[in-house]
């Protein structure tokens, strides 16, 4: 449904909010290391950069948290530093 809305900052914020909730529920149902979790948080990271706002970046914290679970410690550290 979001893809049918005009590409505005408000739409981007709505998508980010949905992805944040989806990321949490996907971690619970499929586990921290699931590929789906990575895809969700990578998209959220892109949206955070588009918004260029410090507060939404907090929503992207799922990326550095899940990488060490997959053994990607260096990538998790780099992502957390952002």
Wavefront OBJ file of the C-alpha trace (Angstrom):
o trace
v 0.000 0.000 0.000
v 2.797 2.418 0.805
v 4.190 2.045 -2.698
v 0.981 3.589 -4.018
v 1.439 6.774 -1.963
v 3.394 9.758 -3.267
v 7.103 9.686 -2.436
v 7.128 12.228 0.417
v 8.948 12.541 3.738
v 5.738 11.592 5.538
v 5.490 8.374 3.520
v 9.132 7.628 4.314
v 8.456 8.121 8.036
v 5.421 5.838 7.851
v 7.430 3.127 6.108
v 10.201 3.444 8.684
v 7.688 3.072 11.516
v 6.241 -0.038 9.896
v 9.681 -1.535 9.286
v 10.658 -0.918 12.905
v 7.640 -2.890 14.133
v 8.127 -5.546 11.467
v 11.785 -5.928 12.414
v 10.899 -6.534 16.051
v 8.213 -9.086 15.281
v 10.388 -10.859 12.698
v 13.257 -11.152 15.209
v 10.837 -12.729 17.672
v 9.312 -15.178 15.206
v 12.319 -16.063 13.026
v 15.309 -15.190 15.214
v 17.930 -12.449 15.247
v 20.022 -14.084 12.534
v 17.219 -14.521 9.968
v 17.860 -13.112 6.495
v 14.461 -11.401 6.612
v 15.586 -9.393 9.641
v 18.655 -8.194 7.758
v 16.575 -7.120 4.757
v 14.138 -5.202 6.956
v 16.833 -3.318 8.842
v 18.880 -2.582 5.749
v 15.823 -0.947 4.177
v 15.212 0.939 7.423
v 18.812 2.166 7.325
v 18.286 3.563 3.819
v 15.150 5.367 4.983
v 16.966 6.762 8.023
v 19.586 8.253 5.722
v 16.879 9.798 3.541
v 15.267 11.419 6.560
v 18.645 12.667 7.843
v 17.194 12.844 11.332
v 18.927 11.582 14.482
v 15.780 10.180 16.098
v 14.786 7.747 13.317
v 18.358 6.444 13.199
v 17.656 4.900 16.589
v 15.113 2.684 14.826
v 17.923 1.243 12.718
v 19.759 -0.139 15.732
v 18.601 -3.627 14.809
v 21.382 -3.869 12.221
v 24.393 -3.764 14.576
v 22.607 -5.920 17.156
v 21.923 -8.798 14.819
v 25.218 -8.987 12.968
v 27.276 -10.440 15.862
v 24.659 -13.187 16.217
v 25.599 -14.238 12.685
v 29.298 -14.047 13.485
v 29.741 -10.723 11.680
v 31.318 -8.920 14.622
v 33.385 -6.419 12.612
v 30.394 -5.464 10.453
v 28.224 -5.097 13.572
v 30.833 -2.848 15.187
v 31.107 -0.664 12.073
v 27.335 -0.359 11.836
v 27.069 0.564 15.522
v 29.655 3.309 15.045
v 27.398 5.017 12.491
l 1 2 3 4 5 6 7 8 9 10 11 12 13 14 15 16 17 18 19 20 21 22 23 24 25 26 27 28 29 30 31 32 33 34 35 36 37 38 39 40 41 42 43 44 45 46 47 48 49 50 51 52 53 54 55 56 57 58 59 60 61 62 63 64 65 66 67 68 69 70 71 72 73 74 75 76 77 78 79 80 81 82
